[in-house]
Amino acid sequence: MPDKNSGSSYTPYTVTGSGTNSQGNSYDTRSQPGGSAYHYSNANGSYYYSNSDNSTYYNSGKGGSGSATYTAPNGNVYKK
């Protein structure tokens, strides 16, 4: 049976829900092969991912150094 994401091999997840929270930030919940995940897209241009492997990614949306932070499943933090 083909995967629900038949259109793209770059997105190994299925969006399971979406909405806007009380701060006006949009979000969606996702199902990934390893479990559940979610993504926030904030009104100030920043965005945040929490993945099923316990990694996270935050981008301030402002550009420049230190604007993006990736935290690996083992707890290591990488800044771009």
C-alpha positions as CSV (number, residue, x, y, z in Angstrom):
1,M,0.0,0.0,0.0
2,P,1.5,3.4,-0.9
3,D,2.3,5.9,1.9
4,K,-0.1,8.8,2.4
5,N,2.7,11.2,1.5
6,S,2.9,9.9,-2.1
7,G,3.7,13.4,-3.4
8,S,7.1,13.8,-1.8
9,S,10.0,11.8,-0.5
10,Y,11.3,14.8,1.4
11,T,8.6,14.8,4.1
12,P,8.4,11.4,5.9
13,Y,5.5,12.5,8.0
14,T,1.7,12.9,7.9
15,V,0.1,16.0,9.3
16,T,-2.5,14.8,11.8
17,G,-3.9,18.2,13.0
18,S,-3.4,21.9,12.8
19,G,-4.6,25.1,14.4
20,T,-3.7,28.5,15.9
21,N,-2.9,28.9,19.6
22,S,-3.9,31.8,21.9
23,Q,-0.7,33.7,21.0
24,G,-1.6,33.7,17.3
25,N,1.0,31.1,16.4
26,S,0.0,28.4,13.9
27,Y,1.0,24.8,14.6
28,D,0.5,21.3,13.3
29,T,0.9,18.0,14.8
30,R,2.6,15.2,12.8
31,S,3.0,11.5,12.7
32,Q,6.5,10.4,11.8
33,P,7.9,6.9,11.4
34,G,9.3,7.1,14.9
35,G,6.2,8.5,16.6
36,S,4.5,11.9,17.0
37,A,6.0,15.3,16.3
38,Y,4.9,18.9,15.9
39,H,5.8,22.2,14.3
40,Y,5.1,25.8,15.4
41,S,5.2,28.7,13.0
42,N,5.2,31.8,15.2
43,A,3.7,35.2,14.4
44,N,7.1,36.9,14.8
45,G,8.6,34.8,11.9
46,S,10.3,32.2,14.1
47,Y,9.6,28.5,13.9
48,Y,10.1,25.4,15.9
49,Y,10.2,21.7,15.2
50,S,10.0,18.9,17.8
51,N,10.7,15.5,16.1
52,S,9.8,11.9,17.1
53,D,13.5,11.1,17.8
54,N,13.6,13.8,20.6
55,S,15.5,16.2,18.4
56,T,14.4,19.8,18.2
57,Y,15.0,22.7,15.8
58,Y,14.4,26.4,16.4
59,N,14.9,29.2,14.0
60,S,14.4,32.8,15.1
61,G,13.5,33.9,11.6
62,K,15.9,36.9,11.9
63,G,18.9,35.5,10.0
64,G,22.5,36.1,11.1
65,S,24.6,33.9,13.3
66,G,23.1,32.1,16.2
67,S,19.6,32.4,14.7
68,A,19.1,28.7,14.4
69,T,19.6,26.0,17.1
70,Y,19.4,22.2,16.6
71,T,19.3,19.9,19.6
72,A,20.2,16.4,18.7
73,P,18.5,13.3,20.4
74,N,21.7,12.9,22.5
75,G,21.3,16.4,23.9
76,N,24.1,18.0,21.8
77,V,23.3,21.5,20.7
78,Y,24.3,22.9,17.4
79,K,24.0,26.6,16.4
80,K,24.1,28.0,12.9
